Amino acid sequence: MRGTFGGASTALALLFSTSAYAQDSEDPALDIGATYRADLAGVAADGRKMRSFGLDDLNIEANGDLERLVGWKGASFHVDVLNNLGDRPNDVAGTLQGVDNIEVASPKLRLYELWLEQKVGAATTLRAGLYDLNSEFYASDASGLLIAPAFGVGSEIAATGPNGPSIFPTTALAVRVEQRFGGAGFARVAVLNATAGALGDDRGSALDFHHGALLIGEAGVEKDGNKLAVGAWGYSQKQDDIVETDGAGDPIRRKARGAYVIAEKALGDQDGPFATSLFVRAGISDGKTTPYKGGWQAGVLAAHVVPGRDDSQVSIGVNQAYLSKGYRDLLRGDGIHTAAAENAVEFTFSDKITKFLTLQPDLQFIWNRGGDADARRVTVAILRATLEF
């Protein structure tokens, strides 16, 4: 899922919408929206005073029903243009997984998503174009309020590929097929360019599939806030081992693959006070081509937590990213006392203060950052604000 001005953050969001309506229809045939976020993040690491950072995230999206717009039966489209500016708080935090889900390595304007979807029968859809795999794969609604990137897509897949997989902020060409079963069952598969790259990225658009493809599938059941799903992924071409080399000194090529499981459970009346949802996710990988051999995330989301304030929410999440043997060997070579995992806990609260403004303070604590067992605890403080029209 995208989370995505952010780590310890203040986020401003500006939303507008322009809609074209079919006659006698309440749903828009065309929706155009813009969201602007601004984060103020504070990071305290290595026993030093907290340092502050500002980040920026602008999103412009368009969604259209092509049947009502141009008569193309069963078709729709989605366009998303992304612009990110600002600082990089994780340069001070020094974590492997990051602290803010809208922080980017290279601030700039990008074409983020551009896809068409076609209905095929009553229960099948085909989607093709530039596509964020985390919009549908390895996604959990109950973890969506949390700001740390680990609660978006599992780090063991986020660290793969020649330029990262097709996730925020750089996506890839993809074809996705989804089949629904009854009221709750689903199965979806996607084939994506192994090299992520879109218009505006440093490497430009990746159109040649030179490094092969990333294949991913997920199946399960989801209904009324409950979900149980399993997924698996792998690359069609081997990837470089992060440590081992051959006789010529070149990295040994390995199969990069993994699997994951997601469970979400809604408790009690979801329209009542303290409407609660639990989530747990876990993933594993080959442990040769990335710093991770696996990890897990778990937590709770509660809504309507302040009496009389229906938009108030609170969430707590914990996560561990288990380091691969090869990566720990690299750290030991630099004289670092390695830990088995990087560990973090996050607390966040969100409430709509006025009709237009939502504020979200956030606090994160990270232990064994970067896999260093002797590293001091890192503290990240965030305020995120969202302005909507």
KEKE-3310 file (N, C-alpha, C; in steps of 0.2 Angstrom, whole numbers, plus 5000, padded with zeros to 4 digits):
npx = (5004:5003:5011:5013:5026:5036:5042:5046:5034:5025:5011:5004:4989:4981:4966:4957:4943:4938:4924:4916:4899:4889:4873:4859:4867:4875:4888:4905:4910:4922:4936:4946:4960:4970:4983:4992:5006:5015:5029:5036:5049:5058:5073:5082:5097:5112:5115:5114:5107:5090:5087:5079:5068:5061:5049:5041:5027:5018:5003:4995:4980:4970:4955:4945:4930:4929:4919:4908:4913:4919:4912:4919:4916:4916:4929:4941:4952:4968:4978:4992:5002:5017:5026:5040:5049:5062:5069:5080:5077:5081:5094:5100:5094:5098:5093:5089:5076:5070:5061:5051:5037:5035:5048:5060:5074:5078:5073:5060:5049:5038:5030:5020:5009:5001:4988:4977:4961:4952:4936:4933:4921:4910:4918:4931:4946:4957:4972:4984:4999:5009:5012:5009:5014:5011:4999:4990:4995:5003:4997:4989:4975:4973:4985:4988:4988:5000:5016:5029:5039:5040:5028:5021:5025:5033:5050:5058:5055:5055:5068:5073:5077:5085:5083:5075:5059:5043:5036:5032:5044:5045:5039:5034:5032:5018:5007:4992:4981:4965:4955:4939:4930:4914:4908:4919:4932:4947:4960:4975:4987:5002:5014:5028:5040:5056:5065:5062:5056:5051:5044:5053:5061:5078:5084:5076:5062:5059:5058:5062:5063:5075:5082:5073:5058:5048:5038:5023:5010:4995:4983:4967:4955:4944:4934:4923:4932:4940:4954:4963:4977:4989:5005:5017:5032:5044:5059:5062:5075:5091:5098:5111:5122:5124:5136:5144:5156:5162:5176:5182:5179:5167:5150:5141:5127:5110:5094:5081:5068:5053:5040:5024:5013:4997:4986:4971:4960:4944:4937:4922:4909:4911:4907:4905:4911:4929:4932:4940:4954:4965:4981:4993:5008:5019:5035:5046:5062:5074:5086:5099:5101:5097:5098:5090:5082:5070:5055:5043:5027:5016:5001:4989:4974:4963:4947:4937:4940:4940:4927:4913:4921:4922:4932:4943:4958:4969:4984:4995:5011:5022:5038:5050:5065:5073:5090:5100:5112:5123:5123:5126:5138:5145:5144:5151:5164:5167:5169:5158:5147:5135:5117:5103:5092:5084:5074:5058:5046:5030:5020:5005:4993:4978:4967:4953:4954:4947:4934:4942:4955:4967:4976:4991:5001:5016:5026:5041:5052:5068:5078:5094:5098:5101:5107:5116:5121:5126:5122:5115:5098:5086:5076:5061:5051:5035:5024:5010:5000:4984:4976:4960:4949)
npy = (4994:5012:5023:5034:5075:5065:5055:5054:5065:5079:5081:5089:5089:5091:5091:5090:5088:5085:5081:5071:5067:5054:5054:5053:5046:5044:5042:5047:5049:5053:5056:5068:5071:5080:5078:5085:5083:5087:5084:5086:5080:5073:5067:5058:5051:5041:5047:5060:5077:5080:5081:5090:5088:5092:5087:5083:5080:5078:5073:5069:5063:5054:5046:5036:5031:5022:5017:5025:5037:5036:5025:5013:4997:4991:4995:5005:5018:5023:5037:5043:5056:5060:5070:5073:5082:5089:5083:5069:5060:5047:5047:5051:5043:5030:5018:5001:4999:5011:5026:5034:5034:5042:5047:5049:5044:5051:5066:5072:5075:5063:5051:5041:5030:5023:5015:5004:4996:4981:4974:4956:4947:4943:4942:4944:4953:4963:4971:4983:4991:5005:5001:5000:4987:4985:4991:4981:4969:4961:4969:4978:4983:4987:4990:5002:5016:5018:5025:5020:5013:4999:4994:4995:4987:4971:4971:4962:4959:4972:4976:4970:4967:4975:4989:4991:4984:4986:4998:5012:5025:5022:5014:5000:4993:4982:4968:4963:4950:4947:4937:4935:4926:4921:4929:4933:4927:4928:4928:4933:4937:4944:4950:4959:4971:4968:4978:4993:5008:5024:5038:5052:5047:5044:5034:5034:5028:5011:5000:4988:4976:4970:4964:4954:4948:4951:4940:4938:4932:4931:4924:4922:4926:4939:4950:4962:4968:4958:4947:4934:4929:4922:4924:4923:4926:4929:4931:4930:4930:4927:4935:4946:4939:4945:4944:4933:4928:4923:4914:4924:4935:4941:4943:4929:4922:4921:4913:4924:4924:4922:4922:4926:4929:4936:4942:4948:4954:4960:4967:4966:4979:4988:5001:5007:5014:5013:5004:4990:4983:4970:4965:4954:4950:4941:4937:4928:4926:4922:4925:4927:4937:4949:4960:4954:4940:4938:4943:4951:4959:4967:4972:4984:4993:5006:5014:5028:5033:5044:5050:5056:5060:5055:5053:5050:5040:5027:5019:5005:4998:4984:4978:4967:4965:4952:4948:4943:4929:4932:4946:4949:4944:4953:4965:4961:4960:4973:4976:4976:4972:4961:4961:4950:4955:4970:4980:4988:4999:5007:5021:5029:5042:5049:5062:5071:5088:5099:5102:5102:5099:5087:5080:5071:5065:5055:5042:5034:5020:5013:4999:4991:4997:4996:4984:4983:4978:4985:4998:5013:5016:5023:5037:5043:5056:5062:5073:5073:5082:5084:5092:5094:5097)
npz = (5000:4997:5007:5012:5016:5024:5038:5054:5055:5048:5039:5026:5017:5002:4994:4979:4968:4952:4942:4930:4925:4921:4914:4925:4935:4950:4953:4949:4932:4929:4939:4946:4956:4969:4980:4993:5003:5018:5028:5045:5052:5066:5072:5084:5087:5090:5102:5101:5100:5095:5077:5065:5050:5034:5023:5007:4998:4983:4975:4961:4954:4943:4939:4928:4921:4907:4899:4901:4897:4884:4878:4879:4884:4900:4904:4912:4919:4926:4932:4939:4945:4953:4964:4974:4986:4998:5013:5020:5032:5036:5034:5045:5055:5051:5048:5041:5036:5034:5040:5036:5026:5014:5011:4999:4989:4978:4975:4965:4950:4945:4934:4941:4941:4928:4921:4913:4915:4912:4912:4912:4909:4923:4935:4933:4931:4921:4921:4915:4913:4920:4936:4954:4964:4977:4979:4978:4981:4995:5004:5018:5026:5039:5044:5038:5043:5050:5049:5046:5034:5033:5036:5025:5012:5013:5019:5014:5001:4996:4995:4983:4966:4951:4952:4963:4967:4959:4967:4978:4976:4963:4949:4938:4921:4920:4920:4927:4933:4940:4949:4956:4969:4973:4987:4994:4991:4982:4969:4963:4950:4944:4932:4931:4925:4929:4931:4939:4933:4928:4918:4922:4932:4937:4929:4918:4908:4910:4898:4891:4897:4900:4911:4914:4922:4936:4945:4954:4965:4974:4985:4993:5006:5009:5018:5025:5033:5037:5033:5026:5018:5007:4998:4985:4977:4964:4953:4936:4931:4937:4952:4958:4971:4987:4993:4990:4978:4961:4954:4946:4953:4951:4956:4962:4954:4959:4963:4966:4977:4986:5000:5008:5021:5026:5039:5045:5057:5061:5075:5085:5084:5070:5068:5080:5096:5098:5088:5082:5074:5071:5065:5057:5049:5039:5031:5020:5012:4999:5005:5001:4991:4996:5010:5019:5027:5030:5039:5050:5054:5066:5073:5080:5075:5080:5079:5081:5093:5102:5111:5102:5091:5077:5067:5074:5077:5082:5082:5084:5081:5078:5072:5065:5056:5049:5047:5034:5033:5024:5024:5037:5038:5030:5038:5049:5044:5043:5056:5065:5078:5076:5075:5076:5070:5064:5075:5078:5085:5084:5087:5084:5081:5075:5069:5063:5064:5060:5047:5036:5040:5046:5058:5063:5075:5078:5084:5085:5089:5087:5088:5087:5075:5058:5059:5069:5084:5094:5093:5098:5104:5092:5091:5083:5079:5074:5065:5056:5044:5036:5024:5017:5003)
capx = (5000:5007:5009:5017:5031:5036:5045:5043:5031:5019:5009:4998:4986:4976:4962:4952:4941:4934:4920:4911:4894:4884:4866:4856:4872:4878:4895:4908:4914:4929:4938:4953:4961:4977:4985:4999:5008:5021:5031:5041:5052:5063:5077:5087:5102:5119:5116:5114:5101:5085:5088:5073:5068:5055:5048:5036:5024:5012:5000:4989:4977:4964:4952:4940:4926:4929:4912:4903:4917:4920:4909:4923:4913:4920:4935:4943:4959:4970:4984:4995:5009:5020:5032:5043:5055:5063:5075:5080:5078:5084:5102:5103:5092:5103:5090:5089:5070:5067:5057:5045:5034:5036:5055:5063:5081:5079:5067:5058:5042:5038:5024:5020:5005:4997:4986:4970:4958:4946:4932:4932:4915:4907:4922:4938:4948:4964:4975:4990:5002:5013:5007:5012:5012:5009:4992:4985:4999:5006:4994:4984:4971:4974:4992:4988:4989:5007:5021:5036:5039:5040:5021:5018:5027:5038:5057:5062:5054:5056:5075:5075:5077:5090:5082:5070:5053:5038:5033:5033:5041:5046:5035:5036:5026:5015:5000:4989:4974:4962:4948:4935:4926:4909:4908:4925:4938:4951:4966:4978:4994:5005:5020:5031:5047:5061:5068:5057:5058:5046:5046:5055:5066:5085:5086:5071:5057:5062:5053:5065:5063:5082:5083:5068:5052:5046:5031:5020:5004:4992:4976:4964:4948:4943:4927:4920:4938:4944:4958:4968:4980:4996:5007:5023:5035:5051:5062:5063:5082:5095:5101:5118:5122:5126:5142:5148:5159:5166:5184:5184:5177:5160:5145:5137:5120:5105:5087:5078:5061:5050:5033:5022:5006:4994:4980:4968:4954:4940:4934:4916:4905:4916:4904:4905:4918:4935:4931:4947:4956:4971:4984:4999:5011:5026:5038:5053:5065:5080:5092:5106:5101:5096:5100:5085:5080:5063:5053:5036:5024:5010:4998:4982:4971:4957:4944:4932:4943:4938:4920:4910:4925:4921:4938:4949:4961:4975:4987:5002:5014:5029:5041:5057:5068:5079:5096:5103:5119:5128:5123:5129:5145:5148:5145:5157:5170:5168:5170:5152:5144:5129:5111:5099:5086:5082:5068:5055:5039:5028:5013:5002:4986:4976:4960:4951:4952:4941:4932:4948:4962:4968:4983:4993:5007:5018:5032:5044:5058:5071:5083:5099:5097:5106:5109:5122:5119:5129:5120:5110:5091:5084:5069:5059:5045:5032:5018:5008:4994:4981:4971:4956:4944)
capy = (5000:5018:5027:5037:5077:5060:5049:5057:5069:5083:5080:5092:5086:5096:5087:5093:5083:5087:5075:5071:5063:5051:5056:5049:5042:5047:5040:5051:5045:5055:5059:5071:5074:5081:5078:5088:5081:5090:5081:5088:5074:5074:5061:5058:5045:5041:5051:5068:5081:5078:5085:5091:5087:5093:5083:5086:5074:5080:5068:5071:5057:5054:5039:5037:5025:5023:5015:5031:5043:5035:5020:5007:4993:4987:4998:5010:5020:5027:5040:5046:5059:5061:5075:5073:5086:5089:5080:5062:5059:5041:5048:5052:5037:5025:5011:4998:4999:5018:5028:5038:5030:5046:5049:5046:5045:5056:5070:5075:5074:5057:5048:5035:5025:5024:5009:5002:4989:4979:4968:4951:4943:4946:4941:4944:4960:4963:4978:4983:4998:5006:4999:4999:4981:4986:4993:4976:4963:4962:4975:4976:4990:4988:4993:5008:5022:5018:5028:5017:5009:4992:4992:4995:4981:4968:4973:4956:4960:4979:4977:4966:4970:4980:4996:4990:4982:4991:5001:5019:5029:5020:5008:4997:4990:4976:4965:4960:4947:4946:4933:4934:4919:4922:4936:4934:4924:4931:4926:4938:4936:4949:4950:4966:4972:4967:4984:4998:5015:5028:5045:5056:5044:5045:5030:5035:5023:5004:4997:4983:4970:4968:4960:4949:4950:4949:4937:4938:4930:4931:4922:4922:4928:4945:4952:4965:4970:4952:4945:4929:4928:4920:4926:4921:4930:4927:4934:4926:4930:4927:4941:4945:4937:4951:4943:4928:4929:4917:4915:4930:4941:4943:4941:4923:4924:4917:4914:4928:4922:4923:4921:4930:4928:4941:4940:4954:4952:4965:4965:4970:4984:4993:5008:5009:5016:5009:4999:4988:4978:4967:4963:4951:4949:4938:4935:4925:4927:4917:4926:4928:4942:4955:4960:4951:4933:4938:4948:4951:4965:4965:4978:4985:4999:5007:5020:5031:5032:5049:5051:5062:5062:5049:5052:5049:5034:5026:5013:5003:4992:4982:4974:4964:4963:4947:4949:4937:4928:4936:4953:4950:4943:4960:4969:4958:4962:4980:4976:4977:4967:4961:4958:4945:4958:4977:4980:4994:4999:5013:5023:5035:5045:5053:5065:5077:5093:5103:5098:5102:5097:5081:5080:5064:5064:5048:5041:5027:5018:5008:4995:4987:5000:4994:4977:4984:4976:4990:5005:5016:5017:5028:5039:5047:5060:5064:5076:5073:5085:5083:5097:5092:5101)
capz = (5000:4997:5012:5009:5019:5029:5042:5059:5050:5048:5032:5024:5011:4998:4990:4975:4963:4946:4940:4924:4927:4916:4915:4930:4939:4956:4953:4944:4926:4929:4945:4946:4963:4970:4987:4995:5010:5021:5035:5049:5056:5071:5073:5089:5086:5092:5108:5099:5100:5089:5071:5061:5043:5031:5017:5003:4993:4979:4971:4956:4952:4939:4938:4924:4918:4900:4896:4901:4894:4877:4876:4880:4889:4905:4904:4916:4919:4932:4931:4945:4944:4959:4965:4981:4988:5005:5016:5021:5039:5037:5033:5052:5058:5049:5048:5035:5033:5034:5045:5033:5020:5008:5010:4993:4988:4973:4975:4958:4947:4941:4932:4946:4939:4922:4919:4910:4918:4908:4915:4908:4913:4930:4941:4931:4928:4918:4922:4912:4913:4926:4942:4960:4966:4984:4979:4979:4984:5002:5007:5024:5028:5046:5045:5034:5047:5052:5044:5045:5027:5034:5037:5018:5009:5017:5017:5010:4994:4994:4994:4978:4959:4950:4954:4967:4963:4957:4973:4979:4972:4956:4947:4932:4917:4923:4918:4932:4932:4946:4949:4962:4970:4978:4990:4998:4989:4977:4967:4958:4948:4940:4929:4931:4923:4935:4932:4939:4930:4924:4916:4927:4936:4935:4923:4913:4908:4909:4893:4887:4901:4900:4917:4915:4925:4943:4945:4960:4965:4980:4985:5000:5007:5012:5019:5031:5037:5039:5028:5026:5011:5006:4992:4983:4972:4961:4947:4930:4930:4943:4954:4961:4978:4990:4996:4987:4971:4958:4953:4942:4957:4950:4961:4960:4952:4963:4962:4971:4978:4993:5001:5013:5023:5029:5042:5048:5060:5064:5082:5087:5080:5067:5068:5087:5099:5098:5083:5082:5069:5072:5059:5057:5042:5039:5025:5020:5005:4998:5010:4997:4986:4999:5017:5023:5025:5032:5044:5052:5057:5069:5077:5081:5073:5083:5076:5085:5100:5106:5111:5098:5086:5073:5063:5078:5076:5085:5080:5087:5077:5080:5067:5065:5050:5051:5043:5031:5035:5020:5026:5043:5036:5027:5044:5053:5040:5045:5064:5068:5082:5072:5078:5072:5067:5066:5078:5079:5087:5082:5090:5080:5082:5069:5070:5059:5068:5056:5041:5031:5043:5050:5061:5065:5078:5077:5088:5083:5093:5083:5091:5083:5068:5053:5061:5074:5091:5099:5091:5103:5101:5088:5092:5078:5081:5068:5065:5049:5044:5030:5022:5012:5001)
cpx = (5004:5006:5011:5018:5032:5040:5042:5040:5026:5017:5003:4995:4981:4973:4957:4949:4936:4930:4916:4906:4890:4877:4863:4861:4874:4885:4899:4911:4921:4931:4945:4954:4969:4978:4992:5000:5014:5023:5036:5043:5057:5066:5082:5091:5109:5120:5116:5107:5096:5087:5081:5074:5061:5055:5042:5033:5018:5010:4995:4986:4971:4961:4946:4936:4925:4923:4908:4907:4917:4916:4913:4920:4917:4927:4936:4950:4961:4977:4986:5002:5011:5026:5034:5049:5056:5069:5075:5082:5082:5092:5104:5100:5096:5100:5090:5082:5067:5063:5051:5043:5034:5043:5057:5071:5083:5073:5066:5051:5043:5031:5024:5016:5001:4994:4979:4968:4952:4943:4932:4927:4914:4912:4929:4940:4955:4966:4982:4993:5007:5009:5011:5009:5009:5002:4987:4989:5003:5003:4989:4981:4973:4980:4993:4989:4996:5011:5027:5035:5038:5032:5017:5019:5033:5045:5060:5061:5055:5063:5077:5075:5083:5089:5076:5064:5048:5033:5035:5041:5042:5043:5037:5030:5024:5009:4998:4982:4972:4956:4945:4931:4921:4910:4915:4932:4941:4957:4969:4985:4996:5012:5023:5038:5051:5064:5063:5060:5052:5048:5047:5060:5073:5087:5081:5066:5061:5057:5056:5065:5070:5084:5078:5062:5052:5039:5029:5013:5001:4985:4974:4957:4948:4936:4926:4926:4942:4948:4962:4971:4987:4998:5014:5026:5042:5053:5063:5071:5085:5097:5107:5117:5126:5133:5147:5150:5162:5173:5186:5182:5171:5155:5141:5130:5115:5098:5084:5070:5059:5043:5031:5015:5003:4987:4977:4961:4950:4936:4928:4913:4910:4913:4903:4911:4923:4934:4938:4948:4963:4974:4991:5002:5018:5028:5045:5056:5071:5086:5099:5106:5099:5098:5096:5084:5073:5061:5045:5034:5018:5007:4991:4980:4964:4954:4939:4934:4942:4931:4918:4915:4926:4928:4944:4951:4967:4978:4994:5004:5021:5032:5048:5059:5074:5084:5098:5110:5124:5129:5127:5136:5149:5149:5150:5163:5172:5169:5164:5149:5137:5123:5108:5094:5087:5075:5065:5048:5037:5021:5011:4995:4984:4969:4959:4949:4947:4939:4937:4954:4962:4975:4985:5000:5009:5025:5035:5051:5061:5077:5088:5098:5103:5109:5115:5119:5121:5126:5115:5103:5090:5077:5067:5052:5042:5026:5016:5001:4991:4976:4967:4951:4939)
cpy = (5006:5022:5033:5043:5072:5055:5051:5063:5074:5083:5084:5089:5090:5091:5091:5088:5087:5081:5076:5066:5060:5053:5051:5044:5047:5047:5044:5047:5047:5059:5062:5074:5075:5081:5080:5086:5085:5087:5085:5082:5076:5067:5062:5051:5047:5046:5058:5070:5079:5083:5085:5091:5089:5089:5085:5080:5077:5074:5070:5065:5058:5047:5040:5030:5026:5021:5021:5037:5042:5029:5013:5002:4990:4990:5004:5012:5023:5030:5043:5049:5061:5066:5075:5078:5085:5084:5073:5061:5052:5041:5048:5046:5031:5018:5008:4999:5006:5020:5032:5035:5035:5049:5045:5048:5050:5060:5073:5073:5068:5055:5041:5029:5027:5017:5009:4996:4988:4973:4963:4946:4946:4946:4942:4951:4959:4970:4978:4991:4999:5005:4998:4992:4981:4989:4988:4970:4965:4968:4973:4983:4992:4991:5000:5015:5023:5021:5025:5013:5002:4989:4993:4988:4978:4970:4968:4957:4968:4980:4973:4970:4974:4987:4996:4988:4988:4994:5008:5020:5028:5014:5005:4995:4984:4974:4961:4957:4946:4942:4933:4928:4921:4929:4938:4932:4928:4927:4931:4936:4942:4948:4957:4966:4972:4974:4990:5004:5018:5034:5049:5053:5045:5040:5030:5029:5016:5001:4990:4976:4966:4963:4955:4952:4947:4946:4936:4936:4930:4928:4921:4924:4935:4948:4956:4966:4964:4950:4939:4928:4926:4922:4923:4925:4927:4930:4929:4925:4930:4933:4940:4943:4943:4950:4938:4929:4923:4919:4921:4936:4944:4940:4934:4925:4919:4918:4918:4927:4923:4922:4925:4927:4934:4939:4947:4952:4959:4963:4969:4974:4989:5000:5011:5012:5011:5003:4997:4983:4976:4965:4959:4949:4946:4936:4932:4926:4922:4919:4927:4934:4949:4955:4956:4944:4932:4943:4947:4958:4963:4972:4978:4992:5000:5014:5022:5031:5038:5050:5057:5064:5055:5047:5050:5041:5033:5019:5011:4997:4990:4978:4972:4962:4958:4948:4943:4936:4932:4943:4954:4948:4950:4965:4967:4960:4969:4981:4977:4971:4966:4958:4954:4949:4966:4977:4987:4993:5006:5015:5029:5036:5049:5056:5071:5082:5098:5099:5097:5099:5091:5081:5073:5064:5056:5048:5034:5026:5012:5005:4992:4990:4998:4987:4977:4983:4981:4997:5007:5016:5023:5030:5044:5050:5063:5068:5076:5077:5084:5088:5095:5097:5096)
cpz = (5000:5004:5009:5010:5024:5033:5049:5056:5052:5041:5031:5018:5008:4993:4986:4970:4958:4943:4934:4926:4921:4918:4920:4934:4944:4956:4947:4938:4926:4936:4945:4953:4964:4978:4989:5002:5012:5028:5038:5053:5060:5072:5078:5088:5088:5098:5107:5100:5094:5084:5068:5054:5040:5025:5014:4999:4990:4975:4967:4953:4947:4938:4933:4922:4911:4896:4896:4898:4887:4874:4876:4885:4893:4906:4909:4916:4925:4930:4938:4944:4951:4959:4972:4981:4995:5007:5017:5028:5041:5037:5040:5056:5057:5049:5041:5032:5032:5039:5043:5027:5014:5007:5003:4992:4983:4972:4967:4956:4944:4939:4936:4943:4932:4919:4917:4914:4914:4912:4910:4911:4919:4935:4939:4929:4926:4918:4919:4912:4918:4932:4948:4963:4973:4985:4980:4982:4991:5005:5013:5026:5035:5048:5041:5037:5049:5047:5042:5038:5028:5035:5030:5015:5013:5015:5013:5003:4992:4993:4987:4971:4958:4952:4959:4963:4962:4963:4973:4980:4964:4954:4940:4928:4920:4919:4924:4931:4939:4945:4956:4963:4975:4981:4993:4995:4983:4975:4962:4957:4944:4938:4928:4928:4929:4936:4933:4936:4926:4922:4922:4932:4933:4929:4918:4913:4906:4904:4890:4891:4901:4905:4919:4919:4933:4943:4952:4960:4973:4980:4992:5000:5011:5012:5025:5036:5039:5032:5030:5019:5012:4999:4991:4977:4970:4955:4942:4929:4936:4945:4957:4969:4981:4993:4992:4980:4968:4957:4950:4947:4956:4954:4958:4959:4956:4961:4968:4971:4985:4994:5007:5015:5027:5033:5046:5051:5063:5070:5083:5082:5077:5066:5075:5089:5099:5094:5081:5077:5071:5065:5061:5050:5043:5032:5025:5013:5005:5003:5007:4993:4989:5006:5022:5022:5027:5037:5045:5055:5060:5072:5077:5078:5077:5081:5081:5092:5105:5106:5107:5092:5082:5069:5067:5077:5080:5083:5083:5083:5079:5074:5068:5058:5051:5045:5040:5033:5031:5022:5032:5043:5034:5033:5048:5050:5042:5053:5068:5072:5079:5077:5073:5068:5069:5069:5079:5082:5086:5085:5086:5082:5077:5071:5066:5063:5066:5050:5036:5034:5047:5052:5064:5068:5078:5081:5086:5087:5089:5087:5086:5075:5064:5054:5066:5081:5096:5098:5096:5099:5097:5090:5086:5080:5075:5069:5057:5049:5037:5029:5016:5010:4996)
residu = (MET:ARG:GLY:THR:PHE:GLY:GLY:ALA:SER:THR:ALA:LEU:ALA:LEU:LEU:PHE:SER:THR:SER:ALA:TYR:ALA:GLN:ASP:SER:GLU:ASP:PRO:ALA:LEU:ASP:ILE:GLY:ALA:THR:TYR:ARG:ALA:ASP:LEU:ALA:GLY:VAL:ALA:ALA:ASP:GLY:ARG:LYS:MET:ARG:SER:PHE:GLY:LEU:ASP:ASP:LEU:ASN:ILE:GLU:ALA:ASN:GLY:ASP:LEU:GLU:ARG:LEU:VAL:GLY:TRP:LYS:GLY:ALA:SER:PHE:HIS:VAL:ASP:VAL:LEU:ASN:ASN:LEU:GLY:ASP:ARG:PRO:ASN:ASP:VAL:ALA:GLY:THR:LEU:GLN:GLY:VAL:ASP:ASN:ILE:GLU:VAL:ALA:SER:PRO:LYS:LEU:ARG:LEU:TYR:GLU:LEU:TRP:LEU:GLU:GLN:LYS:VAL:GLY:ALA:ALA:THR:THR:LEU:ARG:ALA:GLY:LEU:TYR:ASP:LEU:ASN:SER:GLU:PHE:TYR:ALA:SER:ASP:ALA:SER:GLY:LEU:LEU:ILE:ALA:PRO:ALA:PHE:GLY:VAL:GLY:SER:GLU:ILE:ALA:ALA:THR:GLY:PRO:ASN:GLY:PRO:SER:ILE:PHE:PRO:THR:THR:ALA:LEU:ALA:VAL:ARG:VAL:GLU:GLN:ARG:PHE:GLY:GLY:ALA:GLY:PHE:ALA:ARG:VAL:ALA:VAL:LEU:ASN:ALA:THR:ALA:GLY:ALA:LEU:GLY:ASP:ASP:ARG:GLY:SER:ALA:LEU:ASP:PHE:HIS:HIS:GLY:ALA:LEU:LEU:ILE:GLY:GLU:ALA:GLY:VAL:GLU:LYS:ASP:GLY:ASN:LYS:LEU:ALA:VAL:GLY:ALA:TRP:GLY:TYR:SER:GLN:LYS:GLN:ASP:ASP:ILE:VAL:GLU:THR:ASP:GLY:ALA:GLY:ASP:PRO:ILE:ARG:ARG:LYS:ALA:ARG:GLY:ALA:TYR:VAL:ILE:ALA:GLU:LYS:ALA:LEU:GLY:ASP:GLN:ASP:GLY:PRO:PHE:ALA:THR:SER:LEU:PHE:VAL:ARG:ALA:GLY:ILE:SER:ASP:GLY:LYS:THR:THR:PRO:TYR:LYS:GLY:GLY:TRP:GLN:ALA:GLY:VAL:LEU:ALA:ALA:HIS:VAL:VAL:PRO:GLY:ARG:ASP:ASP:SER:GLN:VAL:SER:ILE:GLY:VAL:ASN:GLN:ALA:TYR:LEU:SER:LYS:GLY:TYR:ARG:ASP:LEU:LEU:ARG:GLY:ASP:GLY:ILE:HIS:THR:ALA:ALA:ALA:GLU:ASN:ALA:VAL:GLU:PHE:THR:PHE:SER:ASP:LYS:ILE:THR:LYS:PHE:LEU:THR:LEU:GLN:PRO:ASP:LEU:GLN:PHE:ILE:TRP:ASN:ARG:GLY:GLY:ASP:ALA:ASP:ALA:ARG:ARG:VAL:THR:VAL:ALA:ILE:LEU:ARG:ALA:THR:LEU:GLU:PHE)
# end
